[in-house]
Amino acid sequence: MRIPSLLTLLTIFSLFFTGTAQEIAVLKYSGGGDWYSNPTALPNLIKFCNSNINTQIDLKPATVEPGSTDIFQFPFVHMTGHGNVIFSDVEIENLRNYLLSGGFLHIDDNYGMSKYVRKEIKRLFPDKELTEIPVTHQIFANAFSFPNGLPKIHEHDALPPQALGILENDRLVLLFTFESDLGDGWESPEVHNDPEEIRLKALKMGANIIKYAFEN
């Protein structure tokens, strides 16, 4: 794994600590996958977090590309979609530097991107494996309690939801939520007509993820 240069680290440090502290972004990636899906999801999650866990996040999430230095302004970056994902070598290096220097990437499989994004995750961290996050991890209890782990929001394949992650020095830097469809649960009620109880579970789990990203 390539180690960032001192100049790169100083640039990263400067961007992290001069950017807006509470601002989040959607990752715009290449490959043909619909990175822009679930347009009401993050705005609704932001409103929920600002009302329930004392955040002050900008109500309009930004859009950022994996190869841009702008990514270092955001403590939390969200990625979703149904299809293909391709990162260039430059994007891989930039995204890895972002994660190792304090950033957090949440990838929510909207059913269909798993087989593509797992290949790119392996390129990001060739010496690490995606591992299941235990239900005792603080991400399941730091704001709202999920003693059974990741909630199931939408049923597609009759498979249990999984929270998979990459850790660096005991810090979760990348979270991949699979077979859950959290982002659909964050969308406005009329989009999927989910029961309010299900939407609330999704929003609470999302708030836990945001809180973890901001505090670790």
ABEGO torsion letter per residue (X at the ends): XBBBBAAAAAAAAAAAAABBABBBBBBBBBGGBBAABGAAAAAAAAAAAAAAAGBBBBABBBBBBAABAAAAABABBBBBEABBBBBBAAAAAAAAAAAAAGBBBBBBBAGGAAAAAAAAAAAABAABBBBBBBAABAAAAAABBBAAEBBBABBAAGBBBBBBBBBBGGBBABBBBBGAGAAAAABBAAAAGBBAAAAAAAAAAAAAAAAAAAAX
